[in-house]
Amino acid sequence: MQKLYYENPYIYEWEAKIINQREKDNFYIIELCDTAFYPEGGGQPRDFGTIDGVEVVDLFEENGIVYHVVNRRIEKQIVNCKIDFKRRFEHMQNHTGQHLLSSVFIELYDAPTNSFHLGDDYVSIDVGIENITDEIVQKVEDRVNELIFKNIPVKFYIVNFDEAKKLPLRKLPPTEVDIRIVEIEGIDYSPCCGTHVKSLGEIGMIKILKTEKYKNMTRVYFKCGMRLLKDFQEKNTIINNLNKKLSVPQNEIILKIDSMQNEIKNLTKELNLQKEINIEYIAKELINNSEGDIISRIYEDKKFDVIQMLGNKTSSLCDKPVILTSIPDKKVILTHNGKINLNCGQIFKEILPNFNGRGGGGPKFAQGSFEDIRNINDFIQVLIDRVKELS
């Protein structure tokens, strides 16, 4: 089998002869006389595409042969093959970008790349530096883009193991058979079976997006080429919208947001203070209007967090058990200040299951939630009777 992606990674359409086709697990596995479909390997994902209009759903390589998996039998012997070249070219840009970025980390900081991931959403390398500063990121970015702008050629060739040992490889391959070398002329020499652009200018630009600690290394996320262009376009749209909404130029957006956040913090403090004042007022009103030894109230408009605050405040101001209900959240609470010999959690545990309720709690506070609002009134009545019985 002739692997066209080694000879020319820019081939995206060709004709080939089907050498063999076999069925397995309701799929068909096809061997072609030659192929430009790249199977997954070396950190690079597989190609997408079609054989005579039939989608290639998977690719794998065994004993040097690339096999193409399709979901129906192809009757022709000579077939037209097509690769999703937009996706392939993104892989070529990002894989070459990885080689360049890895070589610059070695050049500037003697930091090897220990792993590489080229995904659909991001590209990353794990670099042998524990702490990467903003200054390091800036210097690496400047250097890689300086080399890209020089449009240095990228070469591919095969050497034997003895010849490979004479090259300044980042590391020797774990094999002594013929080795494919990807060389960024005079900059980097790497054993690699992936697809790459023919010169650095086709990468366009590299931008390091973020770094994070990973084990005793640093994971570096980056984009280049078409992916970087899309990322820039998305961010530029966001920035332009922020310019309009905040009525400030780009370089003042952060200052404006900081100012707004401080204002929100101050307003939140004031709002929380007003909530506390309001909750205390409602709690005192509840106590003053209550009759008997139990305070009970159903709220048609208050959420659970409000009745919880109200229950805590009310119980702190009196020595009565407090039963409050949130109809919007279909929840009931029972609470007291601890001066009553009443275990709220134990009571809920006993009677909740009889009303398809769930919940629980401790001696001074318990809560229950219900699927059906119709169960709440019956539950409250039984709860009041039980509290009276135990108080």
C-alpha positions as CSV (number, residue, x, y, z in Angstrom):
1,M,0.0,0.0,0.0
2,Q,1.2,3.4,-0.9
3,K,0.7,6.0,1.8
4,L,0.1,9.2,-0.1
5,Y,0.1,11.4,3.0
6,Y,3.8,10.8,3.4
7,E,4.6,11.8,-0.2
8,N,2.3,14.8,-0.3
9,P,0.0,15.7,2.7
10,Y,-1.8,18.2,0.4
11,I,-3.5,15.4,-1.6
12,Y,-7.2,15.4,-0.7
13,E,-8.8,13.6,-3.7
14,W,-7.6,10.6,-5.7
15,E,-8.7,7.4,-7.4
16,A,-7.7,4.0,-5.9
17,K,-8.4,0.3,-6.5
18,I,-10.0,-1.7,-3.7
19,I,-7.6,-4.6,-3.0
20,N,-9.8,-6.3,-0.4
21,Q,-13.1,-5.7,1.3
22,R,-14.5,-7.8,4.2
23,E,-17.5,-7.6,6.5
24,K,-17.1,-7.4,10.3
25,D,-19.8,-6.5,12.9
26,N,-22.1,-5.0,10.2
27,F,-19.3,-2.8,8.9
28,Y,-17.0,-3.2,5.9
29,I,-13.2,-3.0,6.2
30,I,-11.5,-1.8,3.0
31,E,-7.9,-2.0,1.9
32,L,-7.0,0.3,-1.0
33,C,-4.0,0.1,-3.3
34,D,-3.0,3.5,-2.1
35,T,-4.4,6.0,0.4
36,A,-4.1,9.6,1.6
37,F,-6.3,8.8,4.7
38,Y,-4.2,9.4,7.8
39,P,-5.0,7.0,10.7
40,E,-4.8,8.2,14.2
41,G,-1.2,8.2,15.5
42,G,1.5,10.3,17.1
43,G,-1.0,12.5,18.9
44,Q,-2.7,13.4,15.6
45,P,-6.4,12.4,15.1
46,R,-7.5,10.5,12.0
47,D,-8.8,12.0,8.8
48,F,-12.5,12.3,7.9
49,G,-13.7,11.7,4.3
50,T,-15.5,9.4,1.9
51,I,-14.8,6.5,-0.5
52,D,-17.2,6.8,-3.5
53,G,-19.5,9.0,-1.4
54,V,-19.6,6.5,1.5
55,E,-18.4,8.0,4.8
56,V,-15.3,6.5,6.3
57,V,-16.3,6.0,9.9
58,D,-13.0,4.8,11.2
59,L,-9.4,4.1,10.2
60,F,-6.8,1.8,11.7
61,E,-3.4,0.6,10.8
62,E,-2.1,-3.0,11.1
63,N,1.3,-4.3,9.9
64,G,1.8,-1.2,7.9
65,I,-1.5,-1.3,6.1
66,V,-4.2,1.4,6.6
67,Y,-7.7,0.0,6.8
68,H,-10.8,2.0,6.0
69,V,-14.1,1.2,7.9
70,V,-17.4,2.0,6.1
71,N,-21.0,1.1,7.0
72,R,-22.0,-0.4,3.7
73,R,-20.4,-2.5,0.9
74,I,-18.9,-0.6,-2.0
75,E,-19.5,-2.4,-5.3
76,K,-17.0,-0.6,-7.5
77,Q,-13.4,-1.7,-7.8
78,I,-12.0,1.7,-8.8
79,V,-13.2,4.3,-6.4
80,N,-13.0,8.0,-5.9
81,C,-11.7,9.0,-2.5
82,K,-12.0,12.4,-0.8
83,I,-10.6,13.8,2.5
84,D,-12.0,16.6,4.5
85,F,-9.0,18.8,3.7
86,K,-10.1,21.8,5.8
87,R,-9.8,19.5,8.9
88,R,-6.6,17.9,7.6
89,F,-5.0,21.3,7.0
90,E,-5.8,22.4,10.5
91,H,-4.1,19.2,11.8
92,M,-1.1,20.0,9.6
93,Q,-0.9,23.6,10.9
94,N,-1.2,22.6,14.6
95,H,1.1,19.5,14.4
96,T,3.8,21.6,12.8
97,G,3.1,24.4,15.3
98,Q,3.6,21.8,18.1
99,H,7.0,20.8,16.6
100,L,8.1,24.5,16.5
101,L,6.8,25.4,20.0
102,S,8.5,22.3,21.5
103,S,11.8,23.2,19.8
104,V,11.7,26.8,21.1
105,F,11.0,25.6,24.7
106,I,14.2,23.5,24.4
107,E,16.1,26.3,22.7
108,L,15.2,29.0,25.3
109,Y,14.7,26.9,28.5
110,D,16.0,23.4,27.9
111,A,12.5,22.2,28.6
112,P,11.5,19.0,26.8
113,T,7.9,18.2,25.6
114,N,6.7,15.0,27.3
115,S,3.4,14.6,25.6
116,F,1.2,16.2,22.9
117,H,-2.5,16.2,22.4
118,L,-4.2,17.5,19.2
119,G,-8.0,17.5,19.8
120,D,-11.0,19.1,18.1
121,D,-11.2,21.9,20.6
122,Y,-7.7,22.5,21.8
123,V,-4.0,21.6,21.4
124,S,-1.7,21.1,24.3
125,I,1.9,20.0,25.2
126,D,3.2,19.0,28.6
127,V,6.5,20.8,29.1
128,G,9.2,19.9,31.6
129,I,9.0,23.2,33.6
130,E,7.1,23.3,36.9
131,N,6.3,27.0,36.9
132,I,5.9,29.0,33.7
133,T,5.7,32.7,34.2
134,D,4.0,35.3,31.9
135,E,7.5,36.4,31.0
136,I,8.4,32.9,29.7
137,V,5.2,32.7,27.7
138,Q,5.9,36.1,26.1
139,K,9.4,35.1,25.2
140,V,8.4,31.8,23.7
141,E,5.5,33.3,21.7
142,D,7.8,36.0,20.3
143,R,10.4,33.5,19.3
144,V,8.0,31.0,17.6
145,N,6.3,33.8,15.7
146,E,9.6,35.3,14.6
147,L,10.5,32.0,13.1
148,I,7.0,31.6,11.4
149,F,7.4,35.0,9.8
150,K,10.7,33.9,8.3
151,N,8.7,31.2,6.4
152,I,11.4,28.5,7.0
153,P,10.9,25.3,4.9
154,V,9.7,22.1,6.5
155,K,11.2,18.9,5.1
156,F,10.3,15.2,5.3
157,Y,12.7,12.3,4.7
158,I,13.5,8.8,5.7
159,V,16.8,7.8,7.4
160,N,18.1,4.6,8.9
161,F,18.9,4.3,12.7
162,D,22.6,5.1,12.3
163,E,21.8,8.2,10.2
164,A,19.2,9.3,12.8
165,K,21.8,9.1,15.6
166,K,23.8,11.7,13.8
167,L,20.9,14.2,13.7
168,P,20.2,16.7,16.5
169,L,16.9,14.9,17.4
170,R,15.0,16.0,20.5
171,K,14.9,12.3,21.3
172,L,15.7,9.0,19.4
173,P,12.8,6.9,18.3
174,P,12.3,3.5,20.1
175,T,13.0,1.5,16.9
176,E,15.9,0.7,14.7
177,V,14.0,0.4,11.4
178,D,13.9,3.3,8.9
179,I,12.7,6.5,10.5
180,R,10.7,9.3,9.0
181,I,12.2,12.7,10.0
182,V,10.3,16.0,10.0
183,E,12.8,18.8,9.8
184,I,12.1,22.5,10.3
185,E,15.2,23.6,8.4
186,G,18.0,24.2,10.9
187,I,15.6,24.6,13.8
188,D,14.1,21.2,14.7
189,Y,14.6,17.5,13.8
190,S,11.9,15.1,15.0
191,P,11.0,11.5,14.2
192,C,7.3,11.8,13.2
193,C,4.7,10.0,11.1
194,G,2.2,12.9,11.1
195,T,1.2,15.4,8.4
196,H,2.8,18.9,8.3
197,V,2.8,22.1,6.2
198,K,5.7,22.7,3.8
199,S,6.8,25.9,5.3
200,L,6.3,27.7,8.6
201,G,4.5,30.6,7.0
202,E,1.5,28.3,6.5
203,I,1.1,28.1,10.3
204,G,0.1,31.8,10.3
205,M,0.7,32.5,13.9
206,I,0.9,30.8,17.3
207,K,-0.8,32.0,20.5
208,I,-0.4,30.4,23.9
209,L,-3.9,30.5,25.4
210,K,-3.2,29.4,29.0
211,T,-0.9,27.2,31.1
212,E,-1.7,25.0,34.1
213,K,0.4,22.8,36.5
214,Y,0.2,19.1,35.6
215,K,2.1,16.7,37.8
216,N,5.7,18.0,37.9
217,M,5.3,19.7,34.5
218,T,3.2,22.5,32.9
219,R,0.4,21.9,30.4
220,V,0.6,24.6,27.7
221,Y,-2.6,25.2,25.6
222,F,-2.2,26.9,22.3
223,K,-3.8,27.6,18.9
224,C,-2.4,28.4,15.5
225,G,-3.5,28.8,11.9
226,M,-7.2,28.7,11.1
227,R,-8.1,27.7,14.6
228,L,-6.4,30.8,15.9
229,L,-8.1,33.0,13.3
230,K,-11.5,31.7,14.5
231,D,-10.6,32.2,18.1
232,F,-9.5,35.8,17.3
233,Q,-12.8,36.5,15.4
234,E,-14.9,35.2,18.3
235,K,-13.0,37.2,20.9
236,N,-13.0,40.3,18.7
237,T,-16.8,40.1,18.4
238,I,-17.0,39.8,22.2
239,I,-14.7,42.8,22.7
240,N,-16.6,45.0,20.2
241,N,-19.9,44.1,22.0
242,L,-18.3,45.0,25.3
243,N,-17.1,48.3,23.9
244,K,-20.7,49.2,22.9
245,K,-22.4,47.9,26.1
246,L,-19.9,49.5,28.5
247,S,-19.3,52.7,26.3
248,V,-15.5,52.5,26.9
249,P,-12.5,51.8,24.5
250,Q,-10.9,48.4,24.5
251,N,-8.1,49.3,26.9
252,E,-10.5,50.5,29.5
253,I,-12.8,47.4,29.6
254,I,-11.1,45.8,32.6
255,L,-11.1,49.0,34.6
256,K,-14.8,49.4,33.8
257,I,-15.6,45.8,34.9
258,D,-13.6,46.2,38.1
259,S,-15.5,49.4,38.9
260,M,-18.9,47.6,38.2
261,Q,-17.9,44.6,40.3
262,N,-17.0,46.9,43.3
263,E,-20.4,48.7,42.8
264,I,-22.2,45.3,42.7
265,K,-20.4,44.2,46.0
266,N,-21.5,47.4,47.7
267,L,-25.0,47.1,46.5
268,T,-25.1,43.4,47.5
269,K,-24.0,44.4,51.0
270,E,-26.8,47.0,51.2
271,L,-29.3,44.6,49.8
272,N,-28.3,41.9,52.4
273,L,-28.6,44.4,55.2
274,Q,-32.1,45.4,54.0
275,K,-33.0,41.7,53.7
276,E,-32.0,41.1,57.3
277,I,-34.0,44.2,58.5
278,N,-37.0,43.0,56.5
279,I,-36.7,39.4,57.7
280,E,-36.5,40.6,61.3
281,Y,-39.6,42.8,60.8
282,I,-41.6,39.9,59.3
283,A,-40.3,37.5,62.1
284,K,-41.5,39.9,64.8
285,E,-44.9,40.3,63.0
286,L,-45.2,36.5,62.9
287,I,-44.5,36.3,66.6
288,N,-46.9,39.1,67.5
289,N,-49.7,37.6,65.4
290,S,-49.3,34.0,66.5
291,E,-51.8,32.3,68.7
292,G,-51.0,29.2,70.7
293,D,-47.7,27.4,71.3
294,I,-46.8,26.9,67.6
295,I,-46.0,29.5,64.9
296,S,-47.1,28.2,61.4
297,R,-47.4,30.0,58.1
298,I,-47.7,29.0,54.5
299,Y,-46.2,31.4,51.9
300,E,-47.5,31.3,48.4
301,D,-44.8,33.7,47.1
302,K,-41.6,33.0,49.1
303,K,-38.8,30.7,48.0
304,F,-37.1,28.2,50.3
305,D,-34.0,30.3,51.0
306,V,-36.3,33.1,52.3
307,I,-38.4,30.9,54.6
308,Q,-35.2,29.3,55.9
309,M,-33.8,32.7,56.9
310,L,-37.2,33.7,58.3
311,G,-37.4,30.5,60.3
312,N,-34.0,31.0,61.8
313,K,-34.7,34.6,62.7
314,T,-38.2,33.8,64.2
315,S,-36.9,30.9,66.3
316,S,-34.1,33.1,67.6
317,L,-36.6,35.7,68.9
318,C,-39.0,33.3,70.7
319,D,-39.3,30.0,72.4
320,K,-41.9,28.4,70.1
321,P,-41.5,25.8,67.4
322,V,-41.8,27.4,63.9
323,I,-43.3,25.7,60.9
324,L,-43.0,27.6,57.6
325,T,-43.9,26.5,54.1
326,S,-42.7,27.6,50.6
327,I,-45.3,26.7,48.0
328,P,-43.1,27.7,45.0
329,D,-40.4,25.2,46.1
330,K,-42.9,22.7,47.8
331,K,-40.8,22.6,51.0
332,V,-41.6,22.7,54.7
333,I,-39.3,23.5,57.6
334,L,-39.6,22.9,61.3
335,T,-37.2,24.8,63.6
336,H,-36.7,26.1,67.2
337,N,-34.0,27.8,69.3
338,G,-33.0,24.7,71.2
339,K,-34.8,25.5,74.5
340,I,-37.6,23.1,73.5
341,N,-37.3,19.3,74.0
342,L,-38.1,18.6,70.4
343,N,-36.1,16.7,67.8
344,C,-37.1,18.2,64.4
345,G,-35.2,15.6,62.3
346,Q,-36.7,12.7,64.2
347,I,-40.2,14.0,63.7
348,F,-39.7,14.5,59.9
349,K,-38.2,11.0,59.7
350,E,-41.3,9.5,61.2
351,I,-44.0,11.2,59.2
352,L,-42.5,12.3,55.9
353,P,-42.7,8.9,54.2
354,N,-46.5,8.8,54.8
355,F,-46.9,11.8,52.5
356,N,-44.3,10.9,49.8
357,G,-41.9,13.5,51.1
358,R,-38.1,13.5,51.3
359,G,-35.8,15.3,53.7
360,G,-34.5,15.2,57.3
361,G,-32.4,17.3,59.6
362,G,-31.1,17.6,63.2
363,P,-32.6,18.3,66.6
364,K,-33.2,22.1,66.0
365,F,-33.9,22.2,62.2
366,A,-35.5,19.9,59.6
367,Q,-36.8,20.3,56.1
368,G,-39.0,18.3,53.8
369,S,-39.7,18.5,50.1
370,F,-42.7,17.1,48.2
371,E,-43.4,16.1,44.6
372,D,-47.1,16.8,44.9
373,I,-48.3,20.0,46.4
374,R,-51.5,18.3,47.5
375,N,-49.6,16.4,50.1
376,I,-48.3,19.5,51.9
377,N,-51.5,20.6,53.7
378,D,-52.1,17.1,55.1
379,F,-48.5,16.8,56.2
380,I,-48.5,20.2,58.0
381,Q,-51.6,19.3,60.0
382,V,-50.1,16.0,61.1
383,L,-46.8,17.8,61.8
384,I,-48.6,20.4,64.0
385,D,-50.4,17.6,65.9
386,R,-47.2,15.7,66.4
387,V,-45.3,18.8,67.7
388,K,-48.1,19.6,70.1
389,E,-48.1,16.0,71.4
390,L,-44.3,16.1,72.0
391,S,-44.0,19.7,73.3
